[in-house]
Amino acid sequence: MATEILMPALSPTMEEGTLSKWLKKEGDEVKSGDIIAEIETDKATMEFEAVDEGVLGKILIPEGTSGVKVNTPIAILVEEGESVDATPAPKAEAPKAEAAKAEAAKEAPKAEAAPAAVAAPKADGKRIFASPLARRIAAEKGLDLTAVKGSGPHGRIVKSDVEAAQAAPKAAPAAAAPAPAPAATAAAPQGMSAATVAKMYEGRAYEEVTLDGMRRTIAARLTEAKQTIPHFYLRREVKLDALLAFRADLNKKLAARGVKLSVNDFIIKACALALQQVPDANAVWAGDRILKMKASDVAVAVAIEGGLFTPVLQDAESKSLSKLSAQMKDLAKRARDRKLAPHEYQGGSFAISNLGMFGIDSFDAVINPPHGAILAVGAGVKKPVVGADDQIEVATVMSMTLSVDHRVIDGALGAELLAAIVENLENPLAMLA
């Protein structure tokens, strides 16, 4: 029996992607786990694994095609021995809007060749098979997948199964819940239309730049963040002289090992420890609840051509400065090459954005949802300050601004978190204890 292979959702934010390359051709045998294609998401190019076995009967979407909506049929898989000529005629390509509307209807009966079909083991030791979209919805709703019966191929749990499982007990609250409204507003077109703006600049020379997937995602997420997150800002200055002297001494001793610590490495460590010292601030907003995290998973903004990544350093509070430094360098390099896997840039409860190396004294960063806060770090500059003996002296001072989600962290708690970060940076030796 012929089965359609659908465009998978390779990340929670993915709505469409580019089918960069087919690694199997028509007539090739396909086994479960085989890499059959490379797909470019809004963040990276990822390998696409098959979950079913058979023969690749027909390729519906040629390689190099962009703007392919999630759950659009991209190929047809036939059973061993079944004639390739017997594959059903591909459906006429629907407009993008129609393909998006048909997403829910397509997913339930179709087979998805998604790389993340395996979830946590069941109580009886068996593994749960679920589509990435189904797992994401289940996580958002706090639904236990072990209690959900799958209607997809081989009992695979798909979107409609999860929605049906959570709709019954929550039907009444859902009707009255106003929470989805802001997201819908954020998704709507904002500001003047492209035609209106273009008309304003008739007769003026300009170059039109088409938005790629990453830029569209950044625009959507930051618009959502500023419209739906009640930001407030806390500002502090930190004296860096002790840290700079300590860093210089450490780098001399670590030179033989090829280790060179940056100021940013110390900032990551200081924030990770502060989240442990003020555990109530180590939290994220989850729609109708707050999730208080145990570990300090710190995201760090990395600028790349055309956008940015926020790779996450997990368990940063328990890692040495040298390990954090090595991991950050690796993540930053692969971010610039767009080689990060989704689990490397998703998650975290707190973020750091450092523009000090560009000479920026201070700025306010936009919170990256669902994080509870983000620290904007400026340059260290020499300033006259009043010393402990009330004498004027010169010190290297760095400005920091903590952008805070007021739904997660109140003013006093945010001030306590920022004070802990400053204390750690001004007493760097204590961070090694």
N, C-alpha and C positions, 0 to 999 in steps of 0.2 A: 504493500500500500504506500502510495506516494505521500511524503510529508513535507510541508513547507518549512524552510529555515528562515527565521525572522531576525531582523536587525535587533541586537540585544541592547539593553541598557547597561552600559559598562561602568556607570557611576550614578549616584543619586541625582545629579543635576543634568544628566544627559537627556536631551530630547531628540537630537538628531546627530548624525555623524557622517564621516566620509569613508567609503569603502576603498581604502588605499590600495590593497593588493589581494588578489586571490592566490592562495598557496596550493589549492587543489584545482584541477580542471575537470570539465565535464567527462564523465565516464570513470573517474578515479574512485577507488574504494575508500570509504571513510569509516574510521573506527572511533568509538567514544574516547575522547581525550586528544584526538588529532587536532593540530593547529590547521585550520582551513582558510583563514584570512587574517589580514591586518586591518584594523579599524581605527581611524583617527577620531578621538572625542574632542570635547572643548578644551581638554587639558593635555592629552598625550596620545601617542599611537600605541595600541594594545593588540596583543595576539588574541584570536578568537577561536575557542575550542568547541568541537562538536560534542554533544551529549548523547546522540543517537548514532547507530551504525547503519551502513547501507552504501549506495553508490550515488555520487553526485550526478543527478540526472540532468539538471538544467540550471544554468546561472541566469538569474533574472535581472540582477543589478551588476553592470560591468564595473571593473575596478577603475578607480579615479572619480567615481560619482560622488558628489557632495550633497549635503542636505537630505540624506536618507533618514526618514523619521523612524524612531524606535518602533518595533513591531511591524515594520514593513517587510513583506516577503522578499528575500534576497536570492534564494536558491530553492531548488526542489531536490529532496533526497528520496531515492527509490530503494526498494528492498533488493537483496541479492537475487539475481536471476530475472528480475523484472525488466522488461524492455525499457530502454531509455525513451524510445519513441512513444511509450504508453503513458508518459507523464502528463498530468492534466495541463491544459493550456493555461499559461499565466494570466492572472487577472489583469485587466486594463489598469494601467498606472493611474491611480487616483491623484487628484491635486493634493498638495501638501496639507491643506486644511482638512480635506476629507479623510486623508490617512490618519491624521491626528484624532479625528472624531471616532474612527473605527478602531482605535487602540484597544479599548476594553473588550470589544467583540472578538477581536482577532486572537488575543492572548490565550483565552481559555482552551479552545480546541486545537491550537497549533503547537508544534514543537519548537522550542527556542534553543538554539545552539549557543548557550551562554556559558562563560567560563566559570561562573560562581554558582553552580547548581547545588553545591554541597553546603549544608549548614551544620548546626550542632547535632551530636548524636542523640537519638531517642533514648528513653529509659530502658528499652529492651536491647539496646546496642546497635540498632539499625540507624542509618543516616537519613536525614531529612533532605529531600530534593525540592528546591523551590527556586523560582525565578528571582533575579536581583530586585525587580520591582516589588514582588510579593514580600520578600524579606524586609525591604525598606518600609513598606506600609505596616507590616507586622510590628517592626521595631517602634515606629512612631505611635502606634496604638497600644503598645505594651501587650501584644497578643502572643500567646505561646503557640509556636508552629506545631508542636507535638500534638495539639488538640485539633489541628486542621486537616481535613481529608482533601487530598489533591485530586483534581479532575483532569489534569494534563496527562501527556504521554507517560506511561510507567508510574502513574500516581504522583506526578510532579505537581507541586503547589503553585498556582498561578494567581494573578491579581484578583480575579473574580472570586476565588476560594477565600482569600483573606478578607475581602470586602464583605462577603456573605457571612463569614464567621464573626466579624466584629459588628455588623450592622444590627443583628437581632437584639443583643442586650443593650445597645446604646441608641436605639431608634429614637426614643423620646428626647434624650438630651441633645442629639444631633440637630433636631429640628429647631431647638431654641438657642443653640450655641452660636454666638456671633463671631467667634475667633477666625473663621476662614475669610471673612470679609476683607481685612486689610491686605491679605495675600492676593486676592482677586483684584483689588484696586492697584496693587503694585505691578501686576502682570499686564494691566491695560496700557495702551499707548499713552505716552506722556508728552506734553508740550506740543509744539507746532509740527505739522506734517513735513515730510521731506520736500514735497512740492512747494509748500509755503516758504520754507527756508531758502530753497534754491531760487525762488522768484525774487527774494530780497537781494540776491547777489548777481542778478542778471547783468551782464556786461563786465563783470569782474573775473579775473583769471583765478582759477582754483583747480585743485586735483581732488577728485572724488575717491575716497577710500572705502571699499566694501568691508563691512564688519565680518570678521571671522567668528568661529564658534566661541573662542576664548573671550573676545571683546564683548560679544553679546551677553555671555554669562556674567562677566564683570559688571556690565551696565545693569543687568537685571537684579543681581544680588545687592549691589550697592544702593540702587534705587529702593529696593525692598528694605534694606537696613536703615536708611535715613527716614523712610516713611513710617516704618512700623516699630523701630526700636527707640525707646525714650533715652537718648544719650544724655549723660552729663559728664563734666570734665574736671579732673583734679590735677593740679600742677605742683611740681616740686623741683628743686635744684639739688644736685648731689655733687659733693666735692670728690674729685677723682684722683687727687695726688697720691694718696696711699695705695690705691688700686694700680695706678700706673707704675709706681715704684715696685710694687709686689709682682706685677706682670713682667717687668723688665728682668727682675731677678730670676723668676721662674723660667722665662724663655732662655736665659743663659744656661741654666742647668738642664733644660730639656733639649737644647740644640743638638746634642749628640744623638738623640732619638728622632730627630727630624720633626719635632713638635714645636709649633709656634702659635701661642694663644693670642686671640684677638680680644679687644675690649668687649665685643659682642658675645664672646663665649662666656665671659664673666656676667654679662647682663642676663643671658639665658639661665645660668646657674642661680643667680640672685632671684630671678622671678620664680623659678621652680621651687626653691626653698621657701620663698615667701608664701606661695600657695599652700605649702604644708604648714607653715606657721599660722596662717589665717585660713583654715580649711573651709569656712563658710563661704569664702570668696572663690573657691575652686569649683565653680558651678556653671552650668549651661541652662539656657531656656529651652524647654521642650513643649511649647505650645500651651498645654494646660497644667504644667508642673515644672519644677526645677530639679535637675539631676545634679547631685553633689558628687563630684569625682573623687576617687581615692588617690590615684597617682597624679603627678604633675606632667601632663602632656602639653608641651608648649609649642605653638606654631610660630614660625618665623617667616616674615614676608621676604620673598626673593624676586627681584625684578628681572624679567626676561624680555626679549624683543616682542613687542605687541601686547604685553600684559604682565601678570605676576602669578606666582605660586605661593602657597603658604605650607611648605612641608612641616610635618609634625615630629618633634623629638619626644618620643614616648618615654615615660619613667625618667624624666630629666633630673629629678631630685636625687636619684640614686646613682647617677653616672658621674665619673670624674670629669674634670675640666678637659683633659686631653681627649677623652672618649667623646665628649660633647663636641669638641672642636673638629675631630676627624669625621664624625657623623654629619655635622653641619656642612662641612666642605663637600662631602660626597653627595648629600641631598641637593645642595645648591648647584653643583655641576650637572647632575642629572635633571634638575629642574630646567636649567638653561637648554639642555639637549632634548627636553620634553620626553624624558624617559622614566618619569615617576609613575609608579602604580597607584591606583586610587587610594589604597589604604595608607599610603605615605603622605598624602596631602589632605585627607579627610579626618575629622575628629578634632581632638584637643579642646581645652576649655578656655585657653588664654592665648593671646598672640602678641608678637613684638614686631614693630615696624621701625627700622633704624635708618634715618636719612642723614645722620651726622656726617657720614663719609662724603656727602655731597655739599657740606658746608651749611646745612639748614640748622638754624639755632633752635627753633621749636615749631611744632605743628600739631594739629589735632587729627588723629586717625579715625577712620570709620570702622565700627565693630563688624567683624566677620561672623554672621550668625552660624551656629547658635551660641558662639562664645559669649561669656559674661563680660569680658573686658579686653582691651588692647592697649599696649603701652607704646606711645610714640616717643622715640629717642632722638634728641638733637645732638649737635656737635659739642665736644668739650672745648671750651674757650677760657683763656686766662682772664680773670676778673679781680678787682679789688674787693676783698671781703673783710669783715671784722673778725679777728681771731679770738681765741679763748681768753686772752689777756686784754681784750678790748682794743688791741692795736690793729691798724690797717695792714693787711698783708695780701700778697698775690696768690691766688689759688686757681686750679683748673676746675671749672664748674660746667656741669652738663645739665641741660634742661630736659625734663620728662613730663609728658602729659598722659594721664590715664583716662581713656574713654571708657565709660562704664554703662552697662545696661541696667537701668534703674529697676527693671522688673526682677532682676536677679540679685543685685548688690545695692544696698542703700548707701547713703553718703558717708556715714561714720565707718561702715565696713570697708568701703573703698579707700577711705583715708588710712585705715589701719593696714590695708594691703600695700599701699604705696609707701607708707612709712617703713614697712618691713623690707621692701625692695631697696629703699635708700640705705637703711641700716646695713644690709648685706653688702652693698657696693662700697660703703665707706669703711667697712671692716672686712676686707676680702679674706684675711687669714681664717676668720671664723667659718667661712664657707667650706673649708676643708676639714673641719672638725667632725 
